């Protein structure tokens, strides 16, 4: 049975917990709670858990290389399990999207997201499904690198919690029904 790969991007360490940049980790954590058993294993410069989503075998990966070097971890997992590109979904933050908005896409540029950029560079293609969670907008005059490392304001937290939940549902739909069905359901809902 072929395996699918869901990658949740973020930065390791307590100082980055609950920051805008770590929403990918949060989505992977929700998927792990719902669909995986056991404890995460250290492998591929990250943490991995095997999960079963509606009968689909899925590897959940959270790279621990820091965001900008995520590609090494993804490449190692992909090569080890011989996972096809369409069977790989990367989940990351996007400061170009309004807070809480989800956007699933089959391919495209990194759009300024450095972790995704490293993954695309190391895999040698932009033909990689991705699920972006809006953490923006970037305030005028604000440095993007600093902004993504901030925590959400109190009034933003319920919006983000809802978006993380919907993103986990979208990733599960991707694993079960495919990208097009997940895009139709989750890109249109906002």
C-alpha positions, 0 to 999 in steps of 0.5 A: 500500500502506498504511503502519503506524506503530510508535512507540517512546517514550523520551528522547534523549541519552546520560544517558537510555540504558538507563533504565526510561523508554527501553524503547520506544526499545530495542524500536524499535531491535531492530525496526530491526535486524531489519526495516529497512535504511539509517540513521535519518532526522531527520523529524517531530521524531524519527528514522524508518526504513522497515521491511518486516515480513512484507510489511507496510510499517512506519514506525518512529518514535522521537520526540526531543522528550523523553517528555512531548512525544512527541505532536507527533512522532506527530501529524506522522508520522501526518498526513504518511502518513495513517496510521489510528489502528488502524495505529499502535502506541505502545510505552512503559514502565509502572511499574504493571506488574511488571518484564518483563510485557507488556500490549497494549491497543487503547485506554484511558487513559495510566495515568500514562505522560506520553508516551502521555498527550501522544500521546492528547491531541494525537490527540484520542482514547484509541482508540490501540493500545499495548504497555506494558512493565512496569518496576515496581513503583514502590517505596513512597514513591518519586517516579514521575518520578525512578524512571522515569529510573533504570537497571535493577539488575544482577539486573533486566537479564536480565528487561528484555532478555528483555521487550524481545525479546518486545516486539519480537516482539509488535510484529512480530506486531501488524504481521503478524497484527493486534492481537487475535492479538498480544494473545492470544499476548503478553498470556497468555504471562506 
